[in-house]
């Protein structure tokens, strides 16, 4: 499942994720499941028809990511692998940062990060301007809806409805989800 919230130039996407890394970091072996939330840059494409045609929208460059993940073989809801990536190098996430607040209160923690979009963009090396300031205000106004969606995704993962392995058997390396 994927939720997308778009503003002028910035979007927030949240979706469920099932992940098996064939080359894990020590202590991160085994399948993971949970919710991934990303801040991305948005672009409008040129119309491909009349003025009434659908507007092409590109969900572009990632800026920041929160991975609300847990080991599949662990207790549901533990979020024992929750972390965030404060910046990206192109499409590749930067270092993982673990924060006890993220595990203890994930929805609140993510909301606090998103409430400071200007700071989040600055830490990611993205220049801010009047357009991003307007996006920051619009995002703050929309935070209750975004946090509600993240909470619903986490509940459905915990209940086994989302973030399930692709196919009948877990693969050596697998990734199921939009993000």
Protein Blocks (a to p, Z undefined) as FASTA:
>chain_A
ZZddddfklccdddddddddfbbcehiacjddddddddddddddddfbdfkbccdddddd
dfbdcdddddfklcehklpmgccdfbdehjaccdddddfklmmmmmlmmmmmmmmmmlmm
mmnopacdfklmmmmmmmmmmmmmmmmmmmmmmmmmmnopgopaehjbdcfbdcedjZZ
